[in-house]
Amino acid sequence: MSYPVNIGLRSLSADTLTPVSAYLKLRDLFPGTILLESSDHSGKEHNYSYICCQPFAGIQLQENEITKYLPCGSILRSTADASSRQEIISSFIQSFQFRDADKECCQGRFFGHINYDAVTCFERINFRHREATVAIPDIRLHIYRYVIVFDHFNHAVYLATQFVEGTEIPESKMLEAALCNPHISSFRFDTVGEESADTSEEE
């Protein structure tokens, strides 16, 4: 099954927004919000930051289990060996066709991460088994309903809304109101256990 994805685009005021301040305003309103900042310092022409809110489709690989999140809200789980993972993930990604956006930097796409250990999906490499201390998916890629794009070179900010063709256009008033709010929520935190480090002071 294929999913055509439409993209709506509008400009936002860039005078008072920074990627970090916008993220802090949205992280509690939209759980699962991510901030991706450019690390390319060779040239500023393509220097962008992205804030992505409200995932509505995606795929995740954790050990041998692949989880697919469909736009209709269904969740499909299956197991796959190393030889078939790449094909399954590529097939899922290619089932989404993104319409052209007015700005190249706002073109629809998947956002997420691919861990180092995921190399086994693409190369004939086997790692020695070790117990994972933190349960982080090897691959986690999602399509987000709202994507805020910071074009640092042109000092511009855009709000892209992504939605599957045939569904309602997402309403962005609540998100834009949160960005205009000068207040940023702050929270207390307490340490648990004693402080520790991987190296000693002598090292």
Secondary structure, DSSP 8 states (H G I E B T S, - for coil): --EEEEEEEEEE--SS--HHHHHHHHTTTSTT-EEEE----S-STT-EEEEEEEEEEEEEEETTEEEEE-TTS-EEEEE--HHHHHHHHHHHHHTEEE---SSGGG----EEEE-GGGGGGTSS--------SS---SEEEEEEEEEEEEETTTTEEEEEEEEETTS-----HHHHHHHH------------S----SS-S--
